Amino acid sequence: MMQAVTAVASAFLGGGVTAFFGWLQSRKTAEIDANDAYVESIQKLTHQMDELRADREIEYQRRMKADSENLKLQAKVTSLNERIQALERLNEQQTQRITELTDQIHNLTLMLNGGEK
């Protein structure tokens, strides 16, 4: 009788141990799957971050090029403005000189005509 109880208890405990290890194995598998999913999501995020960094670098280079072009254009505009100012000064000088020559011609004409207007 004692052997029967021992056999039943042993079978019961053995089944319980087997069930426990089965549960433990399924729990381990679930945790591994969860970790794999977590690692995969981190890899996706890392890839997205790399893409964003690349996009940011491209945008930075584009802006640097645009800034460089703007500086060149600004230098050209400054040069043209300086040239315009120089031409305006020359125009004023020439206008003054024309006025002086016109006055001289007028005075010479008056002198040649005997002072008559």
Beta strands, then each sheet from edge to edge (+ up, - down):
end
